[in-house]
Amino acid sequence: MPVQDRVPTASERIYGKWLVAATEEERADLEGQLVAICIASCRIKHYSPPYEWQPNPRHEYGKGRRVGGPFSLPTWVRGWVSGELSGQRPLDDSGRHIGRRCVNALIDKIRWHERRKRGAQIRNRGRWEDDPEHDEVVREVISRELAEVGLPDGLRLEGDRVLLKLLIAAYPARPSNASIAREMGLSEGAIRKRRKRISELCFGIADGRYQLCSHLEQIGLKRG
């Protein structure tokens, strides 16, 4: 199809109106529509900003909160879209692929965060060793993200729910099948099968979501 006959996408039409908008109110409304398109694109792909520590604005030592996850997606997308529209030049694609580019930008942020976290873990391995408070913070993050997709309560078998809760509670340790079998009074083979079944179910629910898959691997589950 010739370029001149191509039907413009919704984002192209909105961006075209944004370029010629006469008032700030009209621009803000059109920008909000682009934000909504980008949020929908990220949610379809099941991506959300990683959890990060936000210090207290008054710089009080040790005070702050963890931000991120699905609830912070609109705020992150709004900032990204605003940055895209504030450039000196018009968008090269006239806004046609703004949803896809937003998803790719979020993926880059997630990957950068994971690389930084792995680097920090290597540098601080000695510092965080035997630090119950730090381990508890990580467990809370893992539990919260799993709960958002209905785990472990969404597992059908009670034994599977018990085992998944045990693995979460054991973090950062990764108990062996033999040690779990002794604790639960079952055979090692039974635990091996149960653990494999849980892995298949959980990674299936994760559906390729990068953060969620990383947390499942942190508690000792394996893909495939």
C-alpha positions as CSV (number, residue, x, y, z in Angstrom):
1,M,0.0,0.0,0.0
2,P,1.5,3.4,-1.0
3,V,2.5,5.6,2.0
4,Q,-0.1,8.3,1.0
5,D,-2.9,5.7,1.1
6,R,-2.0,4.3,4.5
7,V,-4.7,4.8,7.1
8,P,-3.2,6.7,10.1
9,T,-3.4,5.0,13.5
10,A,-5.2,6.5,16.5
11,S,-1.9,7.6,18.0
12,E,-0.9,9.3,14.7
13,R,-4.2,11.2,14.6
14,I,-3.9,12.3,18.2
15,Y,-0.3,13.3,17.8
16,G,-1.2,15.3,14.6
17,K,-3.9,17.2,16.6
18,W,-1.4,17.7,19.5
19,L,1.1,19.4,17.1
20,V,-1.5,22.0,16.0
21,A,-3.4,22.4,19.3
22,A,-4.1,26.0,20.1
23,T,-4.3,25.9,23.9
24,E,-2.4,24.2,26.7
25,E,-5.7,22.6,27.9
26,E,-6.2,21.0,24.5
27,R,-2.6,19.8,24.4
28,A,-2.8,18.3,27.9
29,D,-6.0,16.4,26.9
30,L,-4.4,15.0,23.8
31,E,-1.2,14.1,25.7
32,G,-3.4,12.2,28.2
33,Q,-4.9,10.2,25.3
34,L,-1.3,9.2,24.1
35,V,-0.5,8.2,27.7
36,A,-3.6,6.0,27.8
37,I,-2.5,4.3,24.6
38,C,1.0,3.6,26.0
39,I,-0.4,2.3,29.3
40,A,-2.6,-0.1,27.4
41,S,0.4,-1.3,25.3
42,C,2.5,-2.0,28.5
43,R,-0.4,-3.8,30.2
44,I,-1.0,-6.0,27.2
45,K,2.6,-7.1,27.4
46,H,2.4,-7.5,31.3
47,Y,5.2,-5.0,31.9
48,S,5.4,-2.6,34.9
49,P,8.2,-0.5,36.4
50,P,10.5,-2.4,38.8
51,Y,10.3,-1.9,42.5
52,E,12.8,0.7,43.7
53,W,13.6,2.5,46.9
54,Q,12.4,6.1,47.0
55,P,14.1,8.1,49.8
56,N,12.2,10.6,51.9
57,P,12.2,14.0,50.2
58,R,13.4,15.6,53.5
59,H,16.5,13.3,53.2
60,E,15.8,11.7,56.6
61,Y,18.2,8.8,56.8
62,G,16.6,5.4,56.6
63,K,13.2,6.7,55.8
64,G,11.4,6.3,52.5
65,R,9.3,3.7,50.7
66,R,9.4,1.2,47.9
67,V,7.7,2.3,44.7
68,G,7.0,0.4,41.5
69,G,4.8,-2.4,40.1
70,P,1.5,-2.1,38.3
71,F,0.2,0.8,40.3
72,S,3.1,3.0,39.4
73,L,2.8,2.3,35.6
74,P,0.6,5.3,34.8
75,T,3.0,7.7,36.5
76,W,6.0,6.2,34.7
77,V,4.3,6.3,31.3
78,R,3.1,9.9,31.9
79,G,6.7,10.9,32.5
80,W,8.0,9.0,29.5
81,V,5.4,10.5,27.1
82,S,6.0,14.0,28.4
83,G,9.7,13.6,27.7
84,E,9.0,12.4,24.2
85,L,6.8,15.3,23.4
86,S,9.1,17.9,24.9
87,G,11.8,17.3,22.4
88,Q,12.8,20.0,19.9
89,R,12.0,17.9,16.9
90,P,8.7,16.2,16.0
91,L,8.6,12.5,16.5
92,D,10.1,10.6,13.6
93,D,7.2,8.2,13.3
94,S,4.6,10.9,13.8
95,G,3.4,9.0,16.9
96,R,2.5,5.8,14.9
97,H,4.6,3.5,17.1
98,I,4.5,5.4,20.3
99,G,2.9,2.5,22.2
100,R,5.6,0.0,21.0
101,R,8.4,2.4,21.8
102,C,7.0,3.0,25.3
103,V,7.0,-0.8,25.9
104,N,10.6,-1.0,24.6
105,A,11.7,1.8,26.9
106,L,10.1,0.1,29.9
107,I,11.9,-3.2,29.0
108,D,15.2,-1.3,28.9
109,K,14.5,0.2,32.3
110,I,13.7,-3.2,33.8
111,R,16.8,-4.8,32.3
112,W,19.0,-1.8,33.5
113,H,17.4,-2.3,37.0
114,E,18.2,-6.0,37.0
115,R,21.8,-5.5,35.9
116,R,22.3,-2.8,38.6
117,K,20.7,-5.1,41.2
118,R,22.9,-8.0,40.3
119,G,26.0,-5.7,40.4
120,A,24.9,-4.5,43.8
121,Q,24.4,-8.0,45.1
122,I,27.9,-8.9,44.0
123,R,29.5,-5.8,45.6
124,N,27.4,-6.2,48.8
125,R,27.5,-9.9,49.1
126,G,29.6,-9.6,52.3
127,R,27.6,-6.7,53.6
128,W,24.2,-8.3,53.2
129,E,25.3,-11.7,54.4
130,D,23.2,-12.8,57.4
131,D,21.2,-9.5,57.3
132,P,17.7,-10.6,58.3
133,E,16.2,-7.1,57.7
134,H,17.4,-7.0,54.1
135,D,16.2,-10.6,53.5
136,E,12.8,-9.7,54.9
137,V,12.5,-6.7,52.5
138,V,13.2,-8.9,49.5
139,R,10.7,-11.6,50.7
140,E,8.0,-8.9,51.0
141,V,8.7,-7.8,47.4
142,I,8.6,-11.3,46.1
143,S,5.4,-12.1,48.1
144,R,3.7,-8.9,46.9
145,E,4.4,-9.6,43.2
146,L,3.3,-13.2,43.4
147,A,0.1,-12.2,45.2
148,E,-0.7,-9.8,42.4
149,V,-1.1,-12.8,40.0
150,G,-2.9,-14.9,42.6
151,L,0.0,-17.0,44.0
152,P,0.3,-19.1,46.0
153,D,-3.4,-19.0,46.9
154,G,-4.4,-19.6,43.3
155,L,-2.8,-23.1,43.2
156,R,-5.4,-25.8,43.2
157,L,-3.7,-28.3,45.4
158,E,-3.1,-27.5,49.1
159,G,0.3,-29.3,49.1
160,D,1.5,-27.1,46.2
161,R,0.4,-23.9,48.1
162,V,2.3,-25.1,51.2
163,L,5.4,-25.9,49.3
164,L,5.4,-22.5,47.5
165,K,5.0,-20.7,50.8
166,L,7.8,-22.7,52.3
167,L,10.1,-21.7,49.4
168,I,9.2,-18.0,49.8
169,A,9.8,-18.1,53.5
170,A,13.2,-19.8,53.0
171,Y,14.6,-17.0,50.9
172,P,17.5,-16.4,50.4
173,A,18.2,-20.1,51.1
174,R,17.1,-22.6,48.4
175,P,16.3,-25.7,50.3
176,S,17.0,-29.0,48.6
177,N,14.3,-31.5,47.8
178,A,15.8,-33.8,50.5
179,S,15.6,-31.2,53.2
180,I,12.0,-30.3,52.3
181,A,11.0,-33.9,52.3
182,R,12.4,-34.4,55.8
183,E,10.5,-31.3,57.0
184,M,7.2,-32.2,55.4
185,G,7.5,-36.0,56.1
186,L,7.3,-36.9,52.4
187,S,9.6,-38.8,50.1
188,E,12.2,-36.9,48.1
189,G,10.6,-38.1,44.8
190,A,7.2,-36.7,45.9
191,I,8.8,-33.3,46.6
192,R,10.7,-33.4,43.2
193,K,7.4,-34.0,41.3
194,R,5.5,-31.3,43.3
195,R,8.3,-28.8,42.8
196,K,8.3,-29.5,39.0
197,R,4.5,-29.1,38.8
198,I,4.7,-25.8,40.8
199,S,7.4,-24.5,38.4
200,E,5.3,-25.3,35.3
201,L,2.2,-23.7,36.8
202,C,3.9,-20.6,38.1
203,F,6.0,-19.9,35.0
204,G,2.8,-20.5,32.9
205,I,1.0,-17.9,35.0
206,A,4.0,-15.5,34.7
207,D,3.6,-15.8,30.9
208,G,7.1,-14.4,30.2
209,R,6.9,-11.4,32.6
210,Y,10.5,-10.6,33.3
211,Q,10.2,-9.4,36.9
212,L,7.9,-12.3,37.9
213,C,10.1,-14.9,36.3
214,S,13.1,-13.5,38.1
215,H,11.4,-13.8,41.5
216,L,10.4,-17.4,40.8
217,E,14.0,-18.2,40.0
218,Q,15.1,-16.4,43.2
219,I,13.1,-18.9,45.3
220,G,14.5,-21.9,43.5
221,L,12.0,-22.7,40.8
222,K,13.2,-23.6,37.4
223,R,11.8,-23.1,33.9
224,G,10.8,-26.1,31.8
